[in-house]
Amino acid sequence: MLFPPRFTALFSCRQADDGPRNEAEWTDDEVRETGPIGSSYHLLVLVGMSPDQHLMWFDENIAWFESLPVKSLTARVPNCPGWNVQDVVNHLTFGLGISYPVALSKGPETSPSEVFSDVEWPDQRPSGEAAITAFSSSMRSCTTTFAATSPERPCWTYEGAGTAAFWFRRAAVETALHRIDVEEAVPAQRSPVAPDRLADALAETFEFTLPLAAAMTTPPDGRLVVSIPSLDVELAIGRGNHQATVTGDAQDILCALWGRNRDRINLAGDFHVAAGWMSLIEIAFAGR
């Protein structure tokens, strides 16, 4: 699937001393364009995480979920209204755990309507300790498949034709986001996300998720600039005369872009542009 050029994401890998800059002020060395969905470009100037590092991150997130006390499964998850921790665990078990290896097995030219057509999705969801057991079994099977697959292997992805490395990264970021969700519900399990991993998750959001959400919905007519002083990074998406700037901590901005708490970020400029881009993923993917 391609998305219109106006939705192309732009990146600057240095923060200006006097705050966010206009696109015209970014030098050729600082600015990169992702191009249409399906591009192989991956912001190496910004993050440079390898497929092996993504697999390590994914494995660490799995181990974290496996260590959750059974009694924590009933805790409500503020970031996912209507869900408790068990719902998040089952979402990963029967979403990521089943669908990612299936997608990885499909040829790059497979029609999206055919990718999951032969999958038998379970009707029942386990509870209590059985939920953790099912999660572990599903995720460990997934990691075994990933470990046996070259990251360069051609396969189907949400972007269309791609490689296995797409799914390695997607799995790491998806489990990291839901780990943050559960940490809000079970504070005793909280641990900070490393800056390079936050940068990678944000890069994926601007490279892949926001453009895909824009192609699936109606994005605002304007440009969103995200400034993250802690990472010394600016990211931007959109075209038009109207502009909004969002500033904040890397994890807070990541969560806000994915439909989580937006109380910890600062906004300047056109409110409607900011609200439109910041809610796009939540609208397109129900925030999950």
N, C-alpha and C positions, 0 to 999 in steps of 0.2 A: 504494500500500500504506500502510495506517495502522498505527501502533503504539500499544499501550495507554498511557493517560495516565501510568501509573506510571513509564514510561520517558522521560518528557519531560525534556529537559536544562535545567538552570538555570544562569544565568551571573551573575557579579558582576564589574564592571569596575574595582573597586578592592580592593587588598589591605589587610586590617585590620592596624593596628600591632602587635597582639598575636597575629597568626597567623590561620589560617582560622577563619571564623565559622559559626555555625549559620544555616540558611536564614532563621529568624525575625529575625535581626539585620540582614539585608540590606534596604535601603530600596527603595521602589518605583522610584526612579530608577536604582538599581544592578542590579536583577533583571529579567531578561527570560526568557520561556518560548518555546521554539521551536514548541510545539504539535505536531500530528501531522506525520508525514513528508508533504511536499508543501507545507508552509508557505512563504510567500514571504519570511518574516522572515530577515534576515541580519545580525545583530550589528553594525550600523553603529556603535553606541556603542563597540565594542571595536576594530574594525579598519578598516572603511570602504574596503576595496580595491574598485576599480571593475573591470568586465569588461575594460576596456582594460589595466589594470594586470595582470590575470591573463594576458592574452594576451602581454604583454611578458615576464612571468615565464616562461611556457611557452616562448616563443621563445629566451630566454636559456638555459634548460635544454637545449633541442634543440641549440643551438650548442655547449654544453659537451660533450654526448655526441658530437657530430660531431668534436670536437677530440681525442677519445681516441686514443692511439697504438694501432695494430693489435696490437702485442705485449702490450698490457694486457688483451686480450680473454680470455686464458686464466687470468687471476688469479681465484682463488677468492673468493667474496663471503660473508664471515662472517655477514652479516645474512640471507642467503637460503641456508640449508644445501642443498648439492647443486648449487648454481648457480655458474657463473663469470660474468665480466662479459659475455661474449657472450650468455649465456642471458638476462640482464637486458635487453640491447639488443634481442634478438629478441622478448622478452616485450612490450616497448613497441611495437615495429614492428608486430606482428601482433595485439596486443591493443588498446591505445589507438589506434594509427594506423588500424586498420580499423574497430573497433567504435564509436568516438565519433562520427565523421562519419555512420555508418549510423544510430545512435540519434538524432542531430540531425535527420536527414531524415524521421523517423517522426512522425506526428501524436500529439498529447498523449494521445489515448484509445486508442492502440495497445495490444493485449494483450501483456504481457511475453513470452509464448511465441512471438509473431509477429515481434518486433523484429528478431531476427537469423536468422530461419528461412530467408531466401534468400541468406545470405552463404556464399560458397565459401571456407572457411578453407584456406590453403596447407598442403600435407602436408610440404613440405621447409622447413628453416630454413637460411639462408645462414651461411657461416662466414668468418672472417678479414675482409679488406677489404670483401668483398661484404656482410657483415652491417652495416657502417657505411653503405655505399651504400644498402642497402635501408631502413635506418632513416631516413636523410636524405630519401629519396624519399617514404616513407610519412608522415613528420612534416610535411614541407613541403606535401604535399597537404592534410594535416589543417589546418595553419595557414591555407592559402589558403581552405579552406572556412569556417573560423571568421571570417576577416577579411571575408568576403563576406556574413556573416550578422549580422543585428541581434541583440544580446543579449536583446532582449525577444521574440524569435520563439518562439511556443509550440511545444513538442516533447515527446517522451517522455523521461523521465529515470528513474534508478533509484528516485526518489521517487514516480514516477507522472507525472501531468501537471505540466509545468514549462516553463522557458524555456531558450534557448540559453546564457544566462549560467551555468547549472549546469555545462555541459560545459566552458566556458572555465576555470572555477575548478577543476573536477575534473582537467583535463589538467595545469594548473599544479602542483597538489598532488601528483598521481601521479608526474610526472616529477621533482619535487623530492625526494620520498621515495626514489625509486630512484637519484637522483643521490647522495644521502647514502649509500645502500648501496654504490655503486661507489666513493665516496671512501674508505670503510673499506678497500676492496681495493686502491685505487691512491692512497695518501696524497699523492703528489706533485700530484695534481689537486684537492686539497681546498681549499675556500673557504667562509667562513661564510655562513649564511643570514641575511638581514636580519631584524631583530626584527618588523617589521610583517608580513612574509611568514610567519614562524613563528606569529605570533598568528592569522593568517588560516587557516593549515593546521590549527591546534588548534581554531579555531572550527568549521571544516568537520567535523572529527572528531567534535565534540560535537553539532553540529547535525544531521549526516547519518549518518556512518558508524557510530558507536556505537548510536544508536537503531535503525538498520537491522539491525545485527548482533544486537541484543537481540531484534528481531522474528523473526530467523532461527534463533536458538538459545535456550538457557535462561539468562537473566542471573541474577546473584546477587540474593538478597533483601536489599538494603541499598544504601547511598548512597556513592558515591565522590566525594571532593572533591579537586581538583587545584589546588595552590597553586604559582604561578610568580612568585617575587619579582622576577626580572629584568624581567618584563612588567607587574608590579604588578596581577596578575590572579588571580582564582579562577574555576574552572569546576567544575560538579558535575552528576552524573547518578544517577538511581535513587531509589527510595523505600524506606522501612523504618526499623526502629529501629537497625539496625547501621550503623556508618559507618567508613570508612577515609579517611585523608588521605595523598596522595602529594605530595611536594615535590621540586623539582629545576629544572634548567635547561630552558628551553623546548624545545630540540631533543632533549634526552635524553628528556623526557617524551613528546614526539611519537613518537619512535622506539619507546619502550617500549609505548605504546598500540597501535602497529602491529606488535607482535610482534618487535621488535628487542631489542637489549641492554637489560636491566633492571638492570644492576649499578650504574648511575650515578644512581639515584633513591632517595629516602628514603621509608620507609613508617611510618605510625603508625596505630593503631586496629586494626580487625578485619582480620586477614590474609586470611580467606576472601573477604570482600567485595572487597578490593583485588585479590587474585589472579583473582577471577571477572571483574571489569570489565577489568583490564589484559590478560587473555588472550582477551577476547571477539572482537575483530577477527581475531586469529590463527585462532581456531576457525572463525569464519564464512567467512573468505575465504582460508584457508590462508596467512595472513601475507603475501600477495603483492599 
